[in-house]
């Protein structure tokens, strides 16, 4: 590939395309790699120092627990908003579809005609 772009090495290619005023003069000092589980543990440790505040938007706050399976497969599932293009319309459509699916599931589980 370097031959196709006319460069002798990766370093030569980088020097050609990265302006000197923003190029690193030394390599990055990175720590040893860790596993995903270790990274998550470190992030949880950092997050444990956050101060949890309540939101009173809409004049109410309800401290509910959302099961992880719903968070991952419904609310955090990137397929709802990245399946086609990154445009706002698709993101809004995906969120709306996720909410409709969740509300439908709540109606099915509770045998109620509607859910909020």
Buried (B, 14 or more C-beta within 10 A) or exposed (E): EEEEEEBEEEEEBEEEEEEEEEEEEEEEEEEEEEEEEEEEEEEEEEEEEEEEEEEEEEEEEEEEEEEEEEEEBBEEBEEBBEEEEEEEEBBEBBEEEBEEEBEEEEEEEEEEEEEE
